[in-house]
């Protein structure tokens, strides 16, 4: 497979989280990031370009480290979201890329992507009192922002989340309300999140809250790097721990119910994963210590890869500087985007064309 660069540059370039919207919904533009020095927090630039890799435009500069880059993602055809870690605590920024105007700057933990114009985010203790322009953000918990009308809704308070954890027989810890990987299902009727609990020190727990019914679900020692498969099930990597070591060769991509039942195998070895829109092809990286983080592409149901994308074995870049491949499909499934470290001080946002 031919590996294409989003741009040929002396700078390092990044895509965001696995499963993010790297392309605009209409498939006409791409969002990515550039940084001159990947050892530094400062100087992470947000760029957009056309799908044919022309008309590259710098729209903003933030501070953040390399893990997931600035989590840049499209929300609609002209609106994007990205993280900024400058200042005391991090924020996410919602920007119109045509006018290059900031619509919202909210101090909170960003999420993977929006669904139906609704962007979810989480607020933990360090963000309290940091959003005077948004008085409705008044306690820890999970919130949503409607991009069209700017309204913010509290979906689940931190206290309610703690009670849900207890109701499922788990033990909260101090940072239980500091949830991560918040994601809405495609219809924006359920929200899932990774939760830290005393009982699951390695993988954590995966919680889900059905917004309309108020019903909750919990998976103990969850599969990792989960994404929604459809409205009611997840896709994620099943990993196994052996004497403090996470095994690479026994990992596989599977589909799970909200309560943790394994429904079907989707692919083989993986860590960070994604699936195409039709859920017929899946990708996972071999991002495990002491291995080159090659990307494998699978047809649904087979653990044997149909394609392998080789990525240089640069352990310091991958682990110390936290540049993970994060394979992500375009909405039409015709491209697979990923981060590709190419030297000890450079990485390139890349993609392959899929037929």
N, C-alpha and C positions, 0 to 999 in steps of 0.2 A: 504493500500500500504506500502511496506517495504521501509524505507528511508535508503539509503546507503551514507556513507561518502567517499569522494575522498581519504582521508587518516585519520587514527586514530592518532591524535597528541595532545600534550598539547598546541600547538600553535593554534591561530585562522586561519581559511582558508577562501578564497574568490573566487567566480567567478566574471566575469566582468559585462559589461552592458547587459541588456536584449537584446536578438537578436544578440549577438556576436557569434563568432565561437569558442566555448570552446573546441570542438574536431577538430582535423585536418581534412581536406576534405576527406582523405582516411579512416577516422574513426579509426585510429590506436593510436592516442595520445591525451592527455588532457593537457590544460594549466590552471593553477590556481595560487593563491598567498597565502603566509603564513606570519603571523605577530605575534610576541610574546605579544605585548602590544597594544591593539586596541585604547587606549587613546592617543597614540603617532603618529606623522607623520612619524618618522624614522622607518627603519627596515621592510619595506614591501618587501618580497622576492618573486621572480618569480620562479615557479617550473613547470616542465613538468613530465608526467608519461605516461605509456602505458595504453591503454583502459581497460586492465584487472587490473588496479590499482597497477601494479608492476613497478620497475625501476624508482622510483622517483628521479629526478635530480634538484638541485638548479642551476639556470643559471645566475641569476643577483639579485641585491638588489637595490631598489629605495626608495625614500621618497614620500609618498602620504597618504592622508586621506582615510577613508573607503568607501566613496560614490563611487559606481561602482568599488571598489578596484582599481587596476592600469589599469582598462579597457583592460586587457590582452585578446588577440584574435589571432587565427591563420589567416594567409593570404594565405599560401599554406602549403604543407605537412611538410616543414622544416623551414618556415619563420613565425615569430610572431611579434606582435606589442604590446607595453605597454607604460604607462605614467610614467614619472618621474618628481616629483615636487620639487626636490632639486635645490638649487640655487635661482636666482632672479625671474625667470619665469619658468613655466613648459615646458616640452618637451615630444615628443613621440620618442620611440626608436624602430627601425626595426632591428631584430636580426635573424641570422641563428642559430637554436638551435642545429644543428649537430656539427658545428665548434665552437659554442658559440662566434661568432664574431659579433660585431655591424656593420650593413651595413649603417644605417643612424641614426643620432640624430638630430631632427629638432625641433626648438623652435616654437611651434604652438599648437592649440587645436586639440586633437585627435578626431577621429570619431568612429562610432560603429564598422565598419568592412570594409574589402576590397571587391570589386566585380571584378571578372575577372582579378585579379592581379593588380587592380587599387585601391589605397588607397587615399581617400579624407581627407582634413584637412582645418582648417580655421585659418587665421592670423588676429588678431586684433592689436590695437596700441601698446600694451606692448611687442609684439614680433618683431616689426620693428627694424632693425639693429642688431638682435641677431643671424642671420644666415649668417655670412660672407662666409661660404663655399657653400652657395646656393644663388648666386646673383640674380637669377630669382625671389626670394621672395622679391619683392621690394616695395610692398604696401599692405594695408589691402585687405582682400578678401578670396575667396575660391579657393583652389589649389588641384591638384591631383598628386600623385607620382606613376609612373609605376615601379612596383617592379622588373621586368625583366631587363629593361635598365637604371633604375635610373632617368629617365627624369621627370621633374616637369613642369606642365602646370598650368597656371592661368585660371580658369574657369569663375570667376566672380570677378571683383574688388569691393572694398568697396564702391567706388563712384557710380558704376553701381547698386549695391545693394540698395543704398540709393535712387537712382532715380526710381528703380522698386517699392520700398515701396511707394513713392509719387505717382507713376502712378496708384496705386491701391487705392488711396484715404486715405492713412494712414500717420501718422505724425512720422518722425524719431526722435529718442532721441540720446543722446550722445553715448550710447553703442549699437546702432542699428547694427553697423558693427561687433560687438562681438557676432557672431552667434554661436549656439550650435547644437548638435545632427545632424551634417552634415552626410548625407547618400546618396550614389549612388543607383539608381534602379538596378535590376539584370543585365541589359544589359549595365550599366554604360553610359547611354545616357541622364539621367536627374539626378539632384542633388536637394535634399530638405534640409531645415534647419529651426531651430526655430529662430525667429527674435523678438527682443524687440522693441515695438512701443508704443507711448503714448496712443493710442486709445484702447489698449488691455492689461491693467495693470495686470490682473490675469493670463490669459493663454498664452498671447503673440500671435504672428501670425506665421503661417506656410507657408513658401515660397517655391516655386519650380522653377527651371530654366532648361528648355530643352536645352541641350548643343548644339545640331546641328541647331535647328531652332531659338534659342534665345528667344523663347516665355516664358513668366513668368506666374505664377499662385500664388494666395494668399488665405489663409483661415484666416479670422479674428476670434479671440477668439477660437483658434484651439482646436481640441481634443488632448489629451495628450499621451505622450510616444509612439509617432507614429513610425511605421516601414513600409517599403514597403510591400504591399500585393502581387503585381506583378509589371510589368513595368509601369503601368499607374494609379494605385490606392494605397491607404494607408490602413493600419489597425491601429486603435488607440482606446483609451478609451474616451468615451463621458462623461464628468463630468459637473455638474451643481453647480453654486454658489448660496447660499441663505443667505443673510445678512452677507456676509464675511466668510461664512462657506462652504467648499466644501463637498457636500453630498456624502456619501459612497453608501447608499442604492439605489440611482437612477442612479449610474454609470453603464455603459455597454460597451462591446467591439463591434465595428462596422467597416465596410469598407466604405471608403470615396473616392470621386473623388479628383483630384488635386485642384479643386476649392471649395471643401467643401460639395458637395452634398452627403448625406448619401445614400449609395447604398444598404446595407443589414446589418442586425444584425449578428454578429459572435459569441457572448457569453454574459454572464451576468456580474456581479460585477467584476471590475478589476481596476488596476492602472498601474503598470508595466506589460507589456504583451508580448506574443510571439505566433506564430503559427507554426505548423509543416510544412515541406516542401510542402506537398500536399494540405495544407490549408483546412484540414478536421477536425483538432483538435486545440483548442486554450487554452491558459493558462493565467490567470491574478491573481495578488496578491491583497489582501485586505489591502494594505498598506495605511491606513488612521489613523490619530491620534485617540487614545483611543480605537482602535481595535487591536486584534491580527492579524498579517498580513498573515492569511492563504492563501494558493494558491488553486484556483479553476481551474479545467480542464473541458472544454466544448466541446461537439460535435458542429460542425458548425451550426449556426442558432438557437441554443437553449440557453436560459438564465439560464437553470437549469443545475447545474454542475453534471458531471458523476463521478467525484472524488474530494475530498477535502483533502488537506494536511495541517494538523494542525501545526502551528508554535507558540512557546511560546510568551506570551504577555509581552514583555520586552521593554517598551516604551522608556527608556533612550537609550538603544542600538540602537533601530530602528530610533529614531529621533535626539537625541543629538549626537550620534556617527555615524549616517547615514548609518546603515547597512540595506539595503532594499533587499527583496528576489530576485528580478530580474529574474523571471523564463525564462529559455532559452532552446529550444529544440535542440537536436543533429540533424545533417543533415538528418539522416535516420529516425528521429522521434521516435526512440525506447527508448530514455532517455529524461527526463526533469530535467535540472540542476537548482539549486537555492541556495541562501544563507539562512542559518538557524541559527539565534541567539539561543544559548542554555543556556546562563547565562548572568549576567550583565557585564562580561568581556571576553566573548568568543562567537565566531560564527563559524559555520562549513559549508564548501562548500559541498553540498549534491546533490543527484539525486534519482529519482525513475525510475524503468523500466516500460515502457509502451508496452503493447501487441497490 
